[in-house]
Amino acid sequence: MTAVQLPPVAPEVTATLVEDLSPRLRKRLDAAVTKLGARPTHRDGDTVTVAVDDETELRLHAPGGVVATADAITCGCLLAPACVHRAAAACAAPMADPVAEPADRPTPEAPEPDSEPAPTSDSVPAPSPSPEVATPAQRAAADALWSAGAAVLEAGVDGAGAVTQAALLRAAHTARLRQLPRAAGAALSVVTLLRAARAGDPSYRTAELVTALAELLGTAHRVGAASGAELAAVRGRARRPYNPDGALRLYGLFTEPVVTDSGHGGVRTWVAGTDGRLCTVGDVAPGGVGRALGVADRAVRLGDSALTHRELGRAGLAVSGATVSPDGRLGAGKGVKAVTARGAAWTEPPLAALWATPPSEQAARALRSTSRYADPDGGGSDLLFLDVELLGAVRESGGTCLLALCEGGIPVRLTVADDDPALAHRDNLMLLAAAPGTRLRIIGRLVPALHPRLALLACSHPTGEGTIDLGLDRLRRADLPDPAAPVHLASPQPGESDAYSPLYLLERRVEQAVPAGRAALGMLGDVTAETRRISRAGLHTAAGLLTALCASAARRDRDHFGRLLPADTDGFALYWLTAARYTAAVAESLCAASWEDPRPAR
């Protein structure tokens, strides 16, 4: 048999199979998952077969590509169906995207516009509407999510095996049935990241799991107290709809390659409307960097337009029947019509207005968009549009970046958006570093840091003619003002090298708790030296949170007989959540402050 990837399994199926295991088999589940992942598999139509051993086979039946029911996983061993193999297969398989579920209570339909109004009494005033609050079922579902998330913090990545993950999957499924898709999605993200961490996936980042876990706990914690518009934001939406937007006149800005750690590749073309609103047309699918380079010269999937992505980044479109998602993605439905139209230079209306907003205001807007815990439907863009003067290259611990000055004398560090050698980002940045004094109009993506920092995506051509998509187009030395000039090493600007905050002392303890669990944090001992350093910087709240977090991790009470009582997992989770949200908010505030004009106000 040859190795074949297992089909995706619905989260609730995995939860059911794990819950049905006896306590003895649950203890063996993680080892069974590892062992099953190394066994040969083969596919026959909609069924994937796994050779459990020389005599036993396990089958996953996936009509439509997804294992949707527990009885679709069968095993030929003597203990089946109560064996560990079925649950192990579900845990080893990829997690399927959840399908839309009906609400647990019907939503009354609005009356037709021409229907008769309901009778009212002139003598009894209509009661004023009160804000909507969560139902008891929603609060119970949120409590289950909180408990499952707190259990992950208690155990850490190493201890959060298949049983802990199944509890999260069950809580996520219940939350989805109770119309809490935002919290349910956060729980599924936590499970995905836990699996990546435990499998040694090179794309895994602890910071991503910290963000996902804090989103899960924070959203679950808010459900019970939220009402009205806040409750709607906390509940979220199962899918972001594409809303009708009528006729749009769009002007191309640039095209960027998209390469993900999961092996997907493609491009995203940015366009702007006459009012300056940004939209995107994307084409991303499995294929990696090779696909990204190829798709750039394919026609965009929008109406009848024959423009390629590269061409659209410098041309225009007239679109009728347009649909746009909350995050600005243009829909490509059958009713959408698009024809090629004249574009606009970056110095012409309406695009020139994008560069007229002060850098500090652009950074504040981008921070709202990139915030770790932003409302998913908040929209907005993380792009900045700046006029800069290049100063040269600056060496950093992680490599070399390009230093530039923007409006107000603000020093900005420009980094590569993707270091893949097949893309043009790195080579173009090093060529630009050989042209100090050159003035450019640039587009970059905000990189939250203690100093102004952007991932450079596009710029005006050094000769002043046209624009450069820095991930796709390649500059030549002949394009520079002095083709023979070497890379110029610039000196850090005054005050730039002083960008430092001891906030990292609290941030690293927040991150440490996730892979190691509560107990490891409780063994740190005295953290007085760290809290003093934080306090000397004026971050007294951070110092108090560090003390409280470590004390909560170490606290274990005893009963009247001196026996240790169970740890207060809820209390520790609340301290951890507070510290995680606090450090994120302070870091964003420090980032925003770094973009303020350093010149004294007149």
C-alpha positions as CSV (number, residue, x, y, z in Angstrom):
1,M,0.0,0.0,0.0
2,T,1.1,3.6,-0.6
3,A,0.6,6.5,1.8
4,V,-2.6,8.4,1.2
5,Q,-3.8,11.3,3.3
6,L,-6.8,10.5,5.5
7,P,-10.0,12.3,4.5
8,P,-11.2,15.2,6.7
9,V,-13.4,14.2,9.7
10,A,-16.2,16.4,11.0
11,P,-15.2,17.8,14.5
12,E,-18.3,16.4,16.2
13,V,-17.5,12.9,14.8
14,T,-14.1,13.0,16.5
15,A,-15.6,14.2,19.7
16,T,-18.2,11.4,19.7
17,L,-15.7,8.6,19.1
18,V,-13.4,9.8,21.8
19,E,-16.2,10.3,24.3
20,D,-17.4,6.7,23.7
21,L,-14.0,5.3,24.7
22,S,-13.5,3.6,28.1
23,P,-11.2,5.4,30.6
24,R,-8.6,2.7,29.9
25,L,-8.6,3.2,26.2
26,R,-8.5,7.0,26.5
27,K,-5.1,6.7,28.2
28,R,-3.9,4.7,25.2
29,L,-5.4,7.1,22.6
30,D,-2.4,9.4,22.0
31,A,0.0,6.5,21.4
32,A,-2.6,4.9,19.1
33,V,-2.8,8.1,17.0
34,T,1.0,8.2,16.6
35,K,1.1,4.5,15.6
36,L,-1.8,4.8,13.2
37,G,-0.2,7.8,11.5
38,A,2.7,5.6,10.5
39,R,0.6,2.8,9.0
40,P,0.2,2.4,5.2
41,T,-3.1,3.6,3.6
42,H,-4.8,3.4,0.2
43,R,-7.8,4.9,-1.4
44,D,-10.6,3.2,-3.3
45,G,-13.2,5.8,-4.5
46,D,-14.7,7.5,-1.4
47,T,-13.1,5.1,1.0
48,V,-9.6,5.2,2.5
49,T,-8.3,2.0,4.1
50,V,-5.6,1.9,6.8
51,A,-3.7,-1.3,7.6
52,V,-3.8,-1.4,11.4
53,D,-1.7,-4.6,11.3
54,D,-1.1,-7.5,9.0
55,E,-4.6,-8.8,9.5
56,T,-6.8,-5.8,10.5
57,E,-8.0,-3.0,8.3
58,L,-9.7,0.2,9.3
59,R,-11.9,2.1,6.8
60,L,-13.0,5.7,6.5
61,H,-15.9,6.3,4.2
62,A,-16.1,9.9,3.0
63,P,-18.8,10.6,0.5
64,G,-18.4,14.1,-0.7
65,G,-14.8,14.1,0.7
66,V,-15.7,14.4,4.4
67,V,-16.4,11.7,7.1
68,A,-19.6,13.1,8.4
69,T,-20.9,10.4,10.8
70,A,-19.3,8.1,13.4
71,D,-20.4,4.9,11.7
72,A,-18.5,5.9,8.5
73,I,-15.4,4.8,10.3
74,T,-15.2,1.0,10.7
75,C,-12.6,-1.3,12.1
76,G,-12.1,-5.0,11.6
77,C,-10.5,-5.8,15.0
78,L,-12.2,-8.0,17.6
79,L,-13.0,-5.0,19.9
80,A,-14.8,-3.0,17.3
81,P,-16.8,-0.8,17.4
82,A,-15.6,-0.1,20.9
83,C,-11.9,-0.2,19.9
84,V,-9.4,2.7,20.1
85,H,-8.6,2.5,16.4
86,R,-11.7,4.4,15.2
87,A,-11.1,7.3,17.5
88,A,-7.4,7.3,16.7
89,A,-8.2,7.5,13.0
90,A,-10.5,10.5,13.6
91,C,-7.9,12.3,15.6
92,A,-5.1,11.6,13.1
93,A,-7.2,12.9,10.2
94,P,-7.5,16.5,9.2
95,M,-10.4,18.5,10.7
96,A,-13.2,19.2,8.2
97,D,-14.7,22.6,8.0
98,P,-17.9,22.8,9.9
99,V,-21.1,22.9,7.9
100,A,-23.8,25.5,8.6
101,E,-26.2,24.4,11.4
102,P,-29.7,25.5,12.0
103,A,-30.4,27.8,14.9
104,D,-31.6,26.2,18.1
105,R,-34.6,28.5,18.1
106,P,-36.4,29.9,15.1
107,T,-35.9,33.6,14.1
108,P,-39.2,35.4,13.3
109,E,-39.4,36.5,9.8
110,A,-39.9,40.2,9.0
111,P,-43.3,41.0,7.4
112,E,-43.5,41.6,3.7
113,P,-43.2,45.4,2.9
114,D,-46.8,45.6,1.6
115,S,-48.4,43.5,4.4
116,E,-50.9,45.0,6.8
117,P,-49.4,46.4,10.0
118,A,-50.2,44.7,13.3
119,P,-52.9,46.4,15.3
120,T,-51.8,48.7,18.1
121,S,-53.6,50.3,21.0
122,D,-53.7,54.0,21.3
123,S,-54.1,53.8,25.0
124,V,-51.1,51.5,25.7
125,P,-47.7,52.7,24.6
126,A,-45.4,50.2,22.9
127,P,-42.7,49.0,25.2
128,S,-39.2,50.2,24.4
129,P,-37.0,47.4,23.1
130,S,-34.4,46.1,25.5
131,P,-31.0,45.0,24.4
132,E,-30.7,41.4,23.4
133,V,-28.8,39.2,25.8
134,A,-27.4,35.6,25.5
135,T,-29.8,32.8,26.0
136,P,-29.3,30.3,28.8
137,A,-28.2,27.7,26.2
138,Q,-25.6,30.1,24.8
139,R,-24.2,30.9,28.3
140,A,-23.9,27.2,29.0
141,A,-22.1,26.6,25.7
142,A,-19.8,29.5,26.5
143,D,-19.1,28.0,29.9
144,A,-18.2,24.7,28.3
145,L,-15.8,26.5,25.9
146,W,-14.2,28.3,28.8
147,S,-13.7,25.1,30.7
148,A,-12.2,23.3,27.7
149,G,-9.8,26.3,27.0
150,A,-8.8,26.5,30.6
151,A,-8.0,22.7,30.5
152,V,-5.5,23.4,27.6
153,L,-3.8,26.1,29.7
154,E,-3.6,23.7,32.7
155,A,-2.0,20.9,30.6
156,G,0.1,22.8,28.1
157,V,0.8,21.6,24.6
158,D,2.5,18.4,25.8
159,G,-0.4,17.4,27.9
160,A,-3.2,18.5,25.6
161,G,-3.6,15.3,23.8
162,A,-6.5,13.8,21.9
163,V,-8.9,13.6,24.9
164,T,-8.4,17.3,25.7
165,Q,-8.8,18.2,22.1
166,A,-12.0,16.2,21.8
167,A,-13.5,18.2,24.7
168,L,-12.7,21.3,22.7
169,L,-14.3,19.9,19.6
170,R,-17.4,18.9,21.5
171,A,-17.7,22.4,23.0
172,A,-17.1,24.0,19.6
173,H,-19.9,21.9,18.0
174,T,-22.3,22.8,20.8
175,A,-21.4,26.5,20.5
176,R,-22.0,26.4,16.8
177,L,-25.5,24.8,17.3
178,R,-26.2,27.6,19.8
179,Q,-25.2,30.3,17.2
180,L,-21.8,31.2,18.7
181,P,-19.7,30.8,15.5
182,R,-16.9,33.2,16.6
183,A,-16.1,31.2,19.8
184,A,-16.6,27.9,18.0
185,G,-14.1,29.0,15.3
186,A,-11.6,30.0,17.9
187,A,-11.9,26.6,19.5
188,L,-11.3,24.8,16.2
189,S,-8.2,27.1,15.6
190,V,-6.8,26.0,19.0
191,V,-7.2,22.4,18.1
192,T,-5.6,22.9,14.7
193,L,-2.6,24.6,16.3
194,L,-2.3,22.0,19.1
195,R,-2.1,19.3,16.5
196,A,0.5,21.2,14.6
197,A,2.6,21.8,17.7
198,R,2.4,18.2,18.9
199,A,3.3,17.0,15.4
200,G,6.4,19.2,15.2
201,D,5.0,21.2,12.2
202,P,7.7,23.7,11.2
203,S,5.1,26.3,10.4
204,Y,3.8,26.3,14.0
205,R,4.3,29.4,16.0
206,T,3.6,29.6,19.8
207,A,2.4,33.2,19.4
208,E,-0.4,32.0,17.1
209,L,-1.6,29.6,19.7
210,V,-1.4,32.3,22.4
211,T,-3.6,34.5,20.2
212,A,-6.1,31.7,19.4
213,L,-6.4,30.6,23.0
214,A,-6.9,34.2,24.3
215,E,-9.5,34.8,21.6
216,L,-11.3,31.6,22.7
217,L,-11.2,32.4,26.4
218,G,-12.0,36.1,25.9
219,T,-15.0,35.5,23.6
220,A,-16.4,32.8,25.9
221,H,-15.9,35.0,28.9
222,R,-17.8,37.9,27.3
223,V,-20.9,36.0,26.2
224,G,-22.7,36.1,29.5
225,A,-22.2,39.8,30.1
226,A,-22.7,41.1,26.5
227,S,-25.9,42.6,25.1
228,G,-27.1,44.4,22.0
229,A,-24.4,45.2,19.5
230,E,-21.6,43.8,21.7
231,L,-23.4,40.5,21.8
232,A,-23.7,40.4,18.1
233,A,-19.9,41.0,17.7
234,V,-19.2,38.3,20.3
235,R,-21.4,35.8,18.6
236,G,-19.9,36.6,15.2
237,R,-21.0,35.1,11.9
238,A,-20.7,31.6,10.6
239,R,-19.6,32.9,7.2
240,R,-18.7,36.3,6.0
241,P,-21.3,37.2,3.4
242,Y,-20.7,39.0,0.1
243,N,-23.0,42.0,0.1
244,P,-24.3,43.6,-3.1
245,D,-22.5,46.8,-3.9
246,G,-24.0,47.8,-7.2
247,A,-21.7,49.5,-9.8
248,L,-18.1,50.1,-8.9
249,R,-15.3,52.0,-10.7
250,L,-12.0,50.5,-9.6
251,Y,-8.4,51.6,-10.0
252,G,-5.5,49.1,-9.8
253,L,-2.8,49.7,-7.2
254,F,-0.5,46.6,-7.2
255,T,-0.3,42.8,-7.1
256,E,1.4,40.8,-4.3
257,P,2.4,37.1,-4.3
258,V,0.8,35.0,-1.6
259,V,2.7,31.9,-0.3
260,T,1.5,30.2,2.8
261,D,3.1,27.8,5.2
262,S,0.4,25.2,4.3
263,G,1.7,25.0,0.7
264,H,-0.8,27.3,-0.9
265,G,0.2,29.9,-3.5
266,G,-1.3,32.6,-5.6
267,V,-1.6,36.3,-5.9
268,R,-3.8,39.1,-4.5
269,T,-4.4,42.3,-6.5
270,W,-5.4,45.5,-4.7
271,V,-7.7,48.0,-6.2
272,A,-9.3,51.2,-4.9
273,G,-12.7,52.7,-5.6
274,T,-13.4,56.4,-6.3
275,D,-14.0,56.9,-2.6
276,G,-10.6,55.4,-1.7
277,R,-12.1,52.1,-0.4
278,L,-9.7,49.2,-0.9
279,C,-10.8,45.9,-2.4
280,T,-8.9,42.8,-3.4
281,V,-9.1,40.2,-6.2
282,G,-7.4,37.0,-5.2
283,D,-6.4,33.6,-6.6
284,V,-4.9,31.3,-4.0
285,A,-4.8,27.5,-4.1
286,P,-2.5,24.6,-3.4
287,G,0.7,25.0,-5.3
288,G,3.3,27.1,-3.4
289,V,5.6,29.7,-4.8
290,G,5.6,28.2,-8.3
291,R,1.9,28.7,-8.5
292,A,2.2,32.3,-7.2
293,L,4.6,33.2,-10.0
294,G,2.4,31.6,-12.6
295,V,-1.0,32.9,-11.5
296,A,0.3,36.6,-11.7
297,D,0.0,36.4,-15.5
298,R,-3.4,34.6,-15.6
299,A,-6.7,36.4,-16.2
300,V,-8.5,37.6,-13.1
301,R,-11.6,35.7,-12.1
302,L,-14.0,38.6,-12.3
303,G,-16.7,39.1,-14.9
304,D,-15.6,39.1,-18.6
305,S,-12.4,41.0,-17.9
306,A,-9.3,39.6,-19.8
307,L,-6.8,41.5,-17.7
308,T,-4.2,39.5,-15.9
309,H,-3.5,40.2,-12.2
310,R,-0.3,42.1,-13.2
311,E,-2.2,44.2,-15.7
312,L,-5.1,44.9,-13.3
313,G,-2.6,46.3,-10.7
314,R,-1.9,49.1,-13.2
315,A,-5.3,49.4,-15.0
316,G,-8.9,49.8,-14.0
317,L,-12.2,48.0,-14.0
318,A,-15.9,49.0,-14.4
319,V,-17.9,46.5,-12.4
320,S,-21.7,46.1,-12.3
321,G,-23.6,43.8,-9.9
322,A,-20.5,43.8,-7.6
323,T,-20.5,41.9,-4.4
324,V,-18.0,42.7,-1.6
325,S,-17.2,40.8,1.6
326,P,-16.6,42.8,4.9
327,D,-12.8,42.4,4.5
328,G,-12.9,43.9,1.0
329,R,-12.8,40.7,-1.2
330,L,-14.6,41.1,-4.5
331,G,-17.0,38.3,-5.3
332,A,-16.9,36.6,-8.7
333,G,-20.5,35.3,-8.9
334,K,-22.5,34.8,-12.1
335,G,-24.2,38.2,-11.8
336,V,-20.9,40.1,-11.7
337,K,-20.0,41.9,-14.9
338,A,-16.6,43.6,-15.4
339,V,-14.9,45.4,-18.3
340,T,-11.5,46.9,-18.6
341,A,-11.3,50.7,-18.0
342,R,-8.6,53.3,-17.7
343,G,-6.4,53.1,-14.6
344,A,-4.9,56.0,-12.7
345,A,-1.3,56.9,-11.7
346,W,-0.5,57.0,-7.9
347,T,-0.2,60.7,-8.3
348,E,-3.6,61.2,-9.9
349,P,-7.1,61.2,-8.3
350,P,-8.5,59.1,-6.8
351,L,-5.4,57.2,-5.8
352,A,-3.3,60.2,-4.8
353,A,-5.6,60.7,-1.8
354,L,-4.4,57.5,-0.2
355,W,-1.0,59.2,0.4
356,A,-2.5,62.4,1.8
357,T,-3.5,60.9,5.2
358,P,-0.8,61.5,7.9
359,P,1.3,58.4,8.7
360,S,0.1,58.3,12.3
361,E,-3.5,58.1,11.3
362,Q,-2.8,55.4,8.8
363,A,-0.9,53.4,11.4
364,A,-3.8,53.7,13.9
365,R,-6.2,52.5,11.2
366,A,-3.9,49.6,10.3
367,L,-3.5,48.6,14.0
368,R,-7.3,48.4,14.4
369,S,-7.3,46.0,11.4
370,T,-4.4,43.9,12.5
371,S,-5.2,43.8,16.3
372,R,-5.0,40.2,17.6
373,Y,-8.4,40.5,19.0
374,A,-10.2,42.7,16.5
375,D,-13.8,42.2,15.6
376,P,-13.7,39.7,12.6
377,D,-16.3,41.9,10.8
378,G,-14.5,45.1,11.5
379,G,-13.0,45.4,8.0
380,G,-10.2,47.9,7.3
381,S,-6.8,47.4,5.8
382,D,-3.3,46.9,7.2
383,L,-1.7,48.9,4.3
384,L,0.2,52.2,4.6
385,F,0.8,54.6,1.8
386,L,3.9,56.8,2.4
387,D,6.2,59.2,0.6
388,V,9.7,58.4,1.8
389,E,13.4,59.2,1.2
390,L,15.7,56.2,1.3
391,L,18.6,56.3,3.7
392,G,20.2,52.9,3.1
393,A,20.5,49.5,4.7
394,V,20.5,48.8,8.4
395,R,21.7,45.6,10.0
396,E,19.5,43.9,12.5
397,S,19.7,40.7,14.5
398,G,17.4,39.0,12.0
399,G,19.1,40.3,8.8
400,T,19.1,43.6,6.9
401,C,16.3,46.0,6.3
402,L,16.0,49.3,4.5
403,L,15.8,52.6,6.5
404,A,13.8,55.5,5.1
405,L,12.4,58.8,6.3
406,C,8.7,59.5,5.8
407,E,6.6,62.7,6.4
408,G,7.5,64.4,9.7
409,G,11.0,63.0,9.8
410,I,9.7,59.6,11.1
411,P,12.3,56.9,10.5
412,V,10.7,53.7,9.0
413,R,12.3,50.3,8.7
414,L,11.3,48.6,5.5
415,T,11.5,44.8,5.4
416,V,10.9,42.1,2.9
417,A,7.4,40.7,2.8
418,D,8.6,37.2,1.9
419,D,12.2,35.9,2.0
420,D,11.6,33.1,-0.5
421,P,14.5,33.4,-3.0
422,A,12.1,32.6,-5.9
423,L,10.4,35.9,-5.2
424,A,11.9,39.3,-6.0
425,H,11.4,40.9,-2.5
426,R,14.9,40.5,-1.1
427,D,16.8,41.4,-4.3
428,N,14.8,44.5,-4.9
429,L,15.2,45.7,-1.3
430,M,19.0,45.3,-1.5
431,L,19.1,47.3,-4.8
432,L,17.1,50.1,-3.3
433,A,19.6,50.2,-0.4
434,A,22.2,51.2,-3.0
435,A,20.2,54.4,-3.8
436,P,20.3,56.7,-0.7
437,G,18.6,60.0,-1.2
438,T,16.0,58.5,-3.7
439,R,12.5,59.6,-3.0
440,L,9.8,57.0,-3.6
441,R,6.1,56.6,-3.1
442,I,5.6,53.2,-1.4
443,I,2.9,50.8,-0.2
444,G,3.7,48.6,2.8
445,R,2.0,46.3,5.3
446,L,2.2,47.4,8.9
447,V,4.5,45.2,11.1
448,P,3.5,45.9,14.7
449,A,6.7,46.8,16.6
450,L,8.1,49.3,19.0
451,H,9.4,51.4,16.1
452,P,7.8,52.2,12.7
453,R,8.1,49.1,10.5
454,L,6.6,48.0,7.2
455,A,6.8,45.0,4.9
456,L,7.5,46.7,1.6
457,L,5.1,45.6,-1.1
458,A,5.2,48.1,-4.0
459,C,6.9,51.4,-4.9
460,S,7.1,53.9,-7.6
461,H,9.8,53.2,-10.1
462,P,13.1,55.0,-9.2
463,T,13.1,56.7,-12.6
464,G,9.6,58.1,-11.8
465,E,8.0,56.1,-14.6
466,G,5.4,53.6,-13.5
467,T,5.3,51.3,-10.4
468,I,7.0,48.2,-9.2
469,D,5.3,45.1,-7.6
470,L,8.3,44.3,-5.4
471,G,7.4,40.6,-5.1
472,L,7.0,40.0,-8.8
473,D,8.9,42.6,-10.8
474,R,12.7,42.7,-10.6
475,L,14.6,46.0,-10.6
476,R,17.9,46.3,-12.4
477,R,20.9,48.3,-11.5
478,A,20.3,50.4,-14.6
479,D,17.1,51.6,-13.0
480,L,19.0,53.2,-10.1
481,P,20.2,56.9,-10.2
482,D,23.8,55.6,-9.8
483,P,24.0,52.0,-11.2
484,A,27.5,51.5,-9.9
485,A,26.8,52.5,-6.3
486,P,27.2,49.8,-3.6
487,V,24.7,49.0,-0.8
488,H,24.8,52.0,1.5
489,L,24.8,51.2,5.3
490,A,22.8,53.9,7.1
491,S,23.1,54.8,10.8
492,P,20.0,54.4,13.1
493,Q,18.2,57.7,13.5
494,P,18.3,59.5,16.9
495,G,16.1,57.7,19.4
496,E,15.4,54.8,17.1
497,S,17.9,52.4,18.7
498,D,16.3,53.2,22.1
499,A,13.1,51.4,21.2
500,Y,12.9,49.0,24.1
501,S,10.2,48.0,26.6
502,P,10.5,45.5,29.5
503,L,6.9,44.4,28.6
504,Y,8.5,41.4,27.1
505,L,9.2,40.0,30.6
506,L,5.4,39.6,31.0
507,E,4.9,38.5,27.4
508,R,7.3,35.7,27.6
509,R,5.6,34.3,30.8
510,V,2.3,34.5,28.9
511,E,3.8,32.5,26.1
512,Q,5.6,30.1,28.4
513,A,2.4,28.9,30.0
514,V,1.0,27.7,26.7
515,P,3.6,25.0,25.7
516,A,4.6,24.1,29.3
517,G,1.3,24.4,31.2
518,R,0.3,26.0,34.5
519,A,2.6,23.9,36.7
520,A,5.8,24.9,34.9
521,L,5.0,28.5,35.4
522,G,4.3,27.9,39.0
523,M,7.9,26.5,39.5
524,L,9.5,29.8,38.5
525,G,9.9,30.9,42.1
526,D,10.5,34.6,43.0
527,V,9.9,37.0,40.1
528,T,10.7,40.2,42.1
529,A,13.7,41.1,40.0
530,E,11.5,41.0,36.8
531,T,8.7,43.0,38.4
532,R,11.1,45.7,39.5
533,R,12.5,46.1,36.0
534,I,8.9,46.4,34.7
535,S,7.9,48.9,37.4
536,R,11.0,51.1,36.7
537,A,9.6,51.6,33.2
538,G,6.3,52.8,34.6
539,L,4.4,49.7,33.7
540,H,3.0,49.1,37.2
541,T,0.0,47.2,36.0
542,A,2.2,44.8,34.1
543,A,4.3,44.2,37.2
544,G,1.2,43.4,39.2
545,L,-0.1,41.1,36.5
546,L,3.2,39.2,36.4
547,T,3.1,38.7,40.2
548,A,-0.5,37.6,40.2
549,L,-0.1,35.2,37.2
550,C,2.9,33.4,38.7
551,A,1.3,33.3,42.2
552,S,-1.9,31.8,40.7
553,A,0.2,29.2,38.8
554,A,1.9,28.1,42.0
555,R,-1.1,28.2,44.4
556,R,-2.3,24.8,45.5
557,D,-4.6,24.7,48.6
558,R,-5.0,21.7,50.9
559,D,-8.0,20.3,52.7
560,H,-8.4,19.7,56.5
561,F,-6.4,16.5,56.2
562,G,-3.5,18.1,54.4
563,R,-4.3,16.7,51.0
564,L,-3.7,18.8,47.9
565,L,-6.9,20.1,46.4
566,P,-7.4,20.4,42.6
567,A,-5.7,23.5,41.1
568,D,-7.9,26.5,40.4
569,T,-7.8,26.3,36.7
570,D,-10.5,28.9,36.2
571,G,-8.6,31.4,38.3
572,F,-5.3,30.8,36.5
573,A,-7.0,31.1,33.1
574,L,-8.5,34.4,34.1
575,Y,-5.2,35.8,35.2
576,W,-3.5,34.5,32.0
577,L,-6.3,35.9,29.8
578,T,-6.0,39.3,31.5
579,A,-2.2,39.3,31.0
580,A,-2.4,38.2,27.4
581,R,-5.0,40.9,26.5
582,Y,-3.1,43.6,28.5
583,T,0.3,42.9,26.8
584,A,-1.4,43.0,23.3
585,A,-3.1,46.3,24.1
586,V,0.1,47.9,25.5
587,A,2.2,46.7,22.5
588,E,-0.4,48.1,20.1
589,S,-0.4,51.4,22.0
590,L,3.4,51.6,21.9
591,C,3.4,50.8,18.2
592,A,0.9,53.6,17.5
593,A,3.0,56.1,19.6
594,S,6.1,55.3,17.5
595,W,4.3,56.7,14.4
596,E,3.6,60.0,16.0
597,D,5.3,63.1,14.5
598,P,8.4,63.7,16.6
599,R,8.4,67.4,15.8
600,P,7.0,69.6,18.6
601,A,3.4,70.8,18.0
602,R,3.1,74.4,16.8
